[in-house]
Amino acid sequence: MKQFKRIGVLTSGGDAPGMNAAVRAVVRAALSHGVEVMGIYRGYSGLIDGDIKPLGLRDVSNIINKGGTILFSDRCPEFKTEAGMARGVETCHRFGIDGIVAIGGDGTFRGATKLTAHGIPCVGLPGTIDNDITSTDNTIGFDTAMNTVIDLVDKLRDTCESHARCSVIEVMGRGAGDIALNTAIASGATAVVVPEFKFDEEALLKKMEESRKLGKRNFLIIVSEGVGSEYGPALTKKIEEVTGIESRFARFAHVVRGGNPTLRDRVMSSKMGVFAVDELLKGNSNIVICERDGKIVSTDIQYALILDRMYKNNLQDGDLDAFTEEEVARMRAEARETRNRIKELYDIANRINL
């Protein structure tokens, strides 16, 4: 078993509320074991450049309530190259970093698994508001993002009601409709458009016309960005032209990534951070820390990445070759479970949001 004297922690990719809580947990959990912690700033770019500083107990005080990431973040194309990877490994040796906890999304995990293959053990934490990592039920920042959307939608509803208006609202989520689906149900939106399901525009227009005749004044349509940046504005125009209902388009964009993390994100991030350190110090690496059925567990990074491709119908030739028939069957079952969960939410939204 590898003996750890010093580990690094970094945040990479899109920032997410709760990342700071995870960093805090990693630092304090490691220090409780007598292991030093180095903060790697600007993700893998900082690892390549040596933008690294030690983190002590007080360095992570008063950050659990803050959004964003005190370690900053960056997307680093250079780290995908052999030269960039070699520079990152050399930096680890130079700073005496024995292992790394990497907080981010699938791109972060790909970097972590390559670092592990080059002799730097890594553990990943799922940090992304989009909740688009199939191996975990919830990602760091997802709950906060949904609550931010709800707060903004509630404010839009006020003015929609006053002016008998429709608001078509685009929310973040990349290729996943999780944020849109959950917030549509919670806000009582008239309809939700997500990339997972074909949307019936004609049925929506008919429903709006009938609801207006019955006295409904405000309409809210939640659209996931995964359906395309032009879809929301085009739908807004069509609604006004066909129904005569005054309509406006709103794109919440990156404001959804900001803000103080919710209690749920703070607690889950803290639990994941402690679990990550414990696993790393036990000698377990090349894993992702996940929440499954309310429990914190670990999953092999490569398994998590291929499961994600399977769920998103992006499997490539040879992706499944390294796995047993039992593992492939488990992947298919988990992907099916995720699809069923999304379908259930979609059906609920369509049944109760009238």
C-alpha positions as CSV (number, residue, x, y, z in Angstrom):
1,M,0.0,0.0,0.0
2,K,1.3,3.4,-0.9
3,Q,2.2,5.6,2.0
4,F,0.8,9.1,1.6
5,K,2.6,12.1,3.1
6,R,1.1,14.8,0.9
7,I,-1.9,14.9,-1.4
8,G,-3.3,17.5,-3.8
9,V,-6.8,18.7,-4.3
10,L,-8.1,20.5,-7.4
11,T,-11.3,21.7,-9.0
12,S,-11.7,21.5,-12.8
13,G,-14.3,22.2,-15.5
14,G,-17.4,24.2,-14.7
15,D,-17.6,25.5,-11.2
16,A,-20.5,24.3,-8.9
17,P,-21.8,25.4,-5.5
18,G,-20.5,22.9,-3.0
19,M,-17.0,22.6,-4.4
20,N,-15.6,24.6,-1.6
21,A,-17.4,22.4,1.0
22,A,-15.7,19.4,-0.7
23,V,-12.3,21.1,-0.7
24,R,-12.7,21.9,3.0
25,A,-13.6,18.3,3.8
26,V,-10.7,16.9,1.8
27,V,-8.2,19.2,3.6
28,R,-9.4,18.6,7.1
29,A,-9.9,14.9,6.6
30,A,-6.4,14.5,5.3
31,L,-4.9,16.7,8.1
32,S,-6.6,14.6,10.7
33,H,-4.6,11.6,9.4
34,G,-1.4,13.6,9.5
35,V,-1.3,14.0,5.7
36,E,-0.4,17.4,4.2
37,V,-2.6,18.9,1.5
38,M,-1.6,21.1,-1.4
39,G,-4.1,23.2,-3.2
40,I,-3.8,23.0,-7.0
41,Y,-5.1,26.2,-8.4
42,R,-6.9,26.5,-11.9
43,G,-7.4,22.8,-12.2
44,Y,-5.1,20.8,-14.5
45,S,-3.7,24.1,-15.9
46,G,-2.4,24.9,-12.4
47,L,-1.0,21.4,-12.1
48,I,1.0,21.9,-15.3
49,D,2.2,25.4,-14.3
50,G,3.0,24.5,-10.7
51,D,0.4,27.0,-9.3
52,I,0.3,25.1,-6.0
53,K,0.2,26.2,-2.4
54,P,-0.2,24.3,0.9
55,L,-3.6,24.4,2.6
56,G,-3.9,24.3,6.4
57,L,-6.9,24.2,8.7
58,R,-7.4,27.9,8.7
59,D,-7.0,28.2,4.9
60,V,-10.4,26.5,4.5
61,S,-12.2,28.3,7.2
62,N,-15.4,30.2,6.2
63,I,-15.7,28.7,2.8
64,I,-18.3,26.0,3.3
65,N,-21.0,28.6,2.6
66,K,-19.5,30.1,-0.5
67,G,-20.3,29.3,-4.1
68,G,-17.7,28.9,-6.9
69,T,-14.3,27.5,-5.9
70,I,-11.5,29.1,-4.0
71,L,-9.1,27.0,-6.0
72,F,-10.5,28.5,-9.2
73,S,-11.1,26.4,-12.3
74,D,-10.0,26.1,-15.9
75,R,-10.4,23.9,-19.0
76,C,-7.0,22.6,-20.1
77,P,-6.7,21.1,-23.6
78,E,-2.9,20.8,-23.0
79,F,-3.5,18.2,-20.3
80,K,-5.0,15.9,-22.9
81,T,-1.6,15.7,-24.7
82,E,1.2,13.4,-23.6
83,A,3.5,16.4,-23.2
84,G,0.9,18.1,-20.9
85,M,0.4,14.9,-18.9
86,A,4.2,14.6,-18.5
87,R,4.4,18.1,-17.2
88,G,1.6,17.4,-14.7
89,V,3.3,14.3,-13.4
90,E,6.6,16.1,-13.1
91,T,4.9,18.8,-11.1
92,C,3.5,16.2,-8.7
93,H,7.0,14.7,-8.2
94,R,8.5,18.2,-7.7
95,F,6.0,19.1,-5.0
96,G,6.0,15.7,-3.4
97,I,2.3,15.1,-4.2
98,D,1.6,11.4,-3.6
99,G,-2.1,11.5,-4.8
100,I,-4.8,13.8,-5.9
101,V,-8.5,14.4,-5.2
102,A,-10.0,15.8,-8.4
103,I,-13.4,17.6,-8.2
104,G,-15.3,18.1,-11.5
105,G,-17.1,16.3,-14.3
106,D,-16.3,13.6,-16.9
107,G,-13.4,15.6,-18.4
108,T,-11.9,15.9,-14.9
109,F,-12.3,12.1,-14.5
110,R,-10.5,11.4,-17.8
111,G,-7.6,13.4,-16.6
112,A,-7.6,11.6,-13.2
113,T,-7.6,8.2,-14.7
114,K,-4.6,9.1,-16.9
115,L,-2.7,10.5,-14.0
116,T,-3.4,7.3,-12.1
117,A,-2.0,5.3,-15.0
118,H,1.2,7.5,-14.8
119,G,1.7,6.6,-11.1
120,I,-0.2,9.4,-9.4
121,P,-3.2,7.8,-7.6
122,C,-6.4,9.9,-8.1
123,V,-9.9,9.9,-6.7
124,G,-12.7,11.9,-8.4
125,L,-15.6,13.8,-6.9
126,P,-18.6,14.6,-9.2
127,G,-18.8,18.4,-9.3
128,T,-21.2,19.7,-11.9
129,I,-24.6,21.4,-11.6
130,D,-25.9,19.4,-14.6
131,N,-26.3,16.1,-12.8
132,D,-25.2,14.4,-16.0
133,I,-22.8,11.8,-14.4
134,T,-24.8,8.6,-14.7
135,S,-22.9,6.7,-11.9
136,T,-24.2,9.0,-9.2
137,D,-27.8,9.9,-8.3
138,N,-26.7,13.5,-7.5
139,T,-23.8,15.7,-8.3
140,I,-22.2,18.5,-6.3
141,G,-24.0,21.7,-7.1
142,F,-27.2,20.2,-8.6
143,D,-29.4,20.9,-5.7
144,T,-28.2,24.5,-5.4
145,A,-28.7,25.1,-9.1
146,M,-32.3,23.8,-9.0
147,N,-33.1,26.1,-6.0
148,T,-31.6,29.1,-7.8
149,V,-33.8,28.3,-10.8
150,I,-36.9,28.0,-8.6
151,D,-36.2,31.4,-7.0
152,L,-35.8,33.1,-10.4
153,V,-38.8,31.4,-11.9
154,D,-41.0,32.4,-9.0
155,K,-40.0,36.0,-9.6
156,L,-40.9,35.7,-13.3
157,R,-44.2,34.2,-12.4
158,D,-45.2,37.4,-10.6
159,T,-44.8,39.6,-13.6
160,C,-46.3,37.0,-15.9
161,E,-49.4,37.0,-13.7
162,S,-49.6,40.7,-13.7
163,H,-49.4,41.0,-17.5
164,A,-51.1,37.8,-18.5
165,R,-47.9,36.8,-20.1
166,C,-46.0,33.6,-21.0
167,S,-42.3,33.2,-20.2
168,V,-40.2,30.6,-22.0
169,I,-37.2,30.0,-19.7
170,E,-34.0,28.2,-20.8
171,V,-31.9,26.6,-18.0
172,M,-28.5,25.0,-18.0
173,G,-27.9,21.2,-18.0
174,R,-25.8,20.5,-21.1
175,G,-27.2,17.3,-22.6
176,A,-29.3,16.4,-19.5
177,G,-32.8,17.5,-18.7
178,D,-32.5,17.0,-14.9
179,I,-32.5,20.6,-13.9
180,A,-35.4,21.5,-16.3
181,L,-37.5,18.5,-15.3
182,N,-37.2,19.0,-11.5
183,T,-37.7,22.7,-11.6
184,A,-40.7,22.4,-14.0
185,I,-42.5,20.2,-11.5
186,A,-41.5,22.4,-8.5
187,S,-42.6,25.6,-10.2
188,G,-45.8,24.3,-11.7
189,A,-44.6,25.1,-15.2
190,T,-47.1,24.6,-18.0
191,A,-44.6,22.5,-20.0
192,V,-41.0,21.3,-20.0
193,V,-38.8,20.6,-23.0
194,V,-35.8,18.3,-22.5
195,P,-33.4,16.5,-24.9
196,E,-34.4,13.1,-23.7
197,F,-38.0,13.2,-25.1
198,K,-39.7,14.5,-28.3
199,F,-41.8,17.5,-27.5
200,D,-45.3,18.0,-28.9
201,E,-45.5,21.8,-29.7
202,E,-49.0,21.5,-31.1
203,A,-50.3,19.9,-27.9
204,L,-48.8,22.7,-25.9
205,L,-50.4,25.4,-28.0
206,K,-53.8,23.8,-27.7
207,K,-53.4,23.4,-24.0
208,M,-52.4,27.1,-23.6
209,E,-55.4,28.3,-25.6
210,E,-57.8,26.1,-23.6
211,S,-56.3,27.2,-20.3
212,R,-56.5,30.9,-21.3
213,K,-60.3,30.4,-22.0
214,L,-60.6,29.0,-18.5
215,G,-59.0,32.1,-17.0
216,K,-55.3,31.2,-16.6
217,R,-53.2,34.3,-16.8
218,N,-49.5,33.2,-16.5
219,F,-47.7,30.5,-18.4
220,L,-44.2,29.2,-17.7
221,I,-42.3,26.9,-20.1
222,I,-39.0,25.4,-18.9
223,V,-36.5,24.5,-21.7
224,S,-33.3,22.6,-21.2
225,E,-30.3,24.1,-23.0
226,G,-29.6,20.6,-24.4
227,V,-32.3,21.0,-27.0
228,G,-30.3,23.8,-28.7
229,S,-29.8,27.5,-28.2
230,E,-32.2,28.5,-30.9
231,Y,-35.1,26.4,-29.7
232,G,-36.3,28.6,-26.8
233,P,-36.5,31.9,-28.8
234,A,-38.2,30.1,-31.7
235,L,-40.8,28.5,-29.4
236,T,-41.5,31.9,-27.8
237,K,-42.2,33.5,-31.1
238,K,-44.5,30.6,-32.2
239,I,-46.5,30.7,-29.0
240,E,-47.3,34.4,-29.4
241,E,-48.0,34.1,-33.1
242,V,-50.4,31.1,-32.8
243,T,-52.1,31.8,-29.4
244,G,-51.9,35.6,-29.2
245,I,-50.5,35.3,-25.7
246,E,-47.8,37.9,-25.1
247,S,-44.6,35.9,-24.6
248,R,-41.0,36.6,-23.5
249,F,-37.8,34.5,-23.6
250,A,-35.4,34.4,-20.6
251,R,-32.0,32.6,-20.5
252,F,-30.8,32.2,-17.0
253,A,-27.4,30.9,-18.2
254,H,-24.4,31.0,-15.8
255,V,-26.2,32.7,-13.0
256,V,-27.5,29.3,-12.2
257,R,-24.0,28.1,-11.3
258,G,-23.5,30.8,-8.7
259,G,-24.7,31.4,-5.2
260,N,-24.3,29.9,-1.7
261,P,-24.7,26.1,-1.7
262,T,-27.8,24.6,-0.1
263,L,-27.7,22.5,3.0
264,R,-28.0,19.3,0.9
265,D,-25.0,20.3,-1.3
266,R,-22.9,21.3,1.7
267,V,-23.5,18.0,3.5
268,M,-23.2,15.7,0.5
269,S,-20.0,17.5,-0.6
270,S,-18.5,17.1,2.9
271,K,-19.4,13.4,3.1
272,M,-17.9,12.8,-0.3
273,G,-14.7,14.7,0.5
274,V,-14.1,12.7,3.7
275,F,-14.9,9.4,1.9
276,A,-12.5,10.3,-0.9
277,V,-9.6,10.9,1.5
278,D,-10.3,7.7,3.4
279,E,-10.4,5.7,0.1
280,L,-7.2,7.3,-1.2
281,L,-5.3,6.6,2.1
282,K,-6.5,3.0,2.0
283,G,-4.8,2.6,-1.3
284,N,-7.9,2.8,-3.5
285,S,-7.6,5.0,-6.5
286,N,-8.9,5.5,-10.1
287,I,-12.4,5.7,-8.5
288,V,-15.3,8.2,-8.5
289,I,-17.1,8.9,-5.2
290,C,-20.9,8.7,-5.9
291,E,-24.2,8.9,-4.1
292,R,-26.4,5.9,-4.8
293,D,-29.7,5.3,-3.0
294,G,-28.7,7.8,-0.3
295,K,-25.3,6.2,0.4
296,I,-21.8,7.4,-0.4
297,V,-20.0,4.7,-2.5
298,S,-17.1,4.4,-4.9
299,T,-17.1,3.4,-8.5
300,D,-14.2,2.6,-10.9
301,I,-13.6,5.7,-13.0
302,Q,-13.4,3.8,-16.3
303,Y,-16.7,2.0,-15.4
304,A,-18.3,5.4,-14.7
305,L,-17.1,6.9,-17.9
306,I,-18.3,4.0,-20.1
307,L,-21.6,3.8,-18.2
308,D,-22.1,7.5,-19.0
309,R,-21.4,6.8,-22.7
310,M,-23.9,3.9,-22.6
311,Y,-26.6,6.0,-21.1
312,K,-26.0,8.8,-23.6
313,N,-25.9,6.4,-26.6
314,N,-22.3,7.4,-27.3
315,L,-20.6,4.0,-27.0
316,Q,-17.6,3.5,-29.3
317,D,-16.2,0.3,-30.7
318,G,-14.2,-1.5,-28.1
319,D,-15.6,0.4,-25.1
320,L,-17.1,-2.7,-23.5
321,D,-14.1,-5.0,-24.2
322,A,-12.4,-4.5,-20.8
323,F,-15.6,-5.4,-18.9
324,T,-17.1,-8.8,-17.9
325,E,-20.5,-9.8,-19.1
326,E,-21.7,-9.3,-15.5
327,E,-20.3,-5.7,-15.4
328,V,-21.9,-4.9,-18.8
329,A,-25.2,-6.2,-17.6
330,R,-25.0,-4.1,-14.5
331,M,-24.2,-1.0,-16.7
332,R,-27.3,-1.7,-18.8
333,A,-29.4,-2.0,-15.7
334,E,-28.1,1.2,-14.2
335,A,-28.6,3.1,-17.5
336,R,-32.1,1.7,-17.7
337,E,-32.8,2.8,-14.1
338,T,-31.7,6.3,-14.9
339,R,-33.8,6.5,-18.0
340,N,-36.8,5.2,-16.0
341,R,-36.2,7.9,-13.4
342,I,-36.1,10.6,-16.0
343,K,-39.2,9.2,-17.7
344,E,-41.1,9.2,-14.4
345,L,-40.3,12.8,-13.8
346,Y,-41.4,13.7,-17.4
347,D,-44.7,11.9,-17.0
348,I,-45.4,13.6,-13.7
349,A,-44.7,17.0,-15.1
350,N,-47.1,16.4,-18.0
351,R,-49.8,15.0,-15.7
352,I,-50.0,17.7,-13.1
353,N,-48.7,20.9,-14.7
354,L,-51.8,22.2,-16.5
